[in-house]
Amino acid sequence: MDFTFSEEALLPERQFLLLFLASAIFSHIG
């Protein structure tokens, strides 16, 4: 299993997850 390839492939998904998490946090604050 190539770790670098796996990380690169998960980069966009991780970004989306971070955005979703931020949205949820803002929703709780607001």
N, C-alpha and C positions, 0 to 999 in steps of 0.2 A: 504493500500500500504506500503510495507516494504521499507524504504528508504535505509537501509544498503544493502539489496539484490539488489535494483535497481542500486546503485552506483557500487557494485561489478560486476554486469552484464555489466555495461557501461564502465568499466575500459579498456578493450581491445579496444573498439571502440574509446574511448577518446584518447588512445595512438596512434591509427592509425590517428585520426584527427590531433593530435599534429604533427605527422610526416609529414602529408600532408601540414599542415600550414607552417612548417619549410621549406619544399621543395619549396613551393610557394614563401616564403620570399627570399630564396637563389636564386631562378629564377629571381626575381625582381632585386636583388643586382647584380647578374651576368649578 
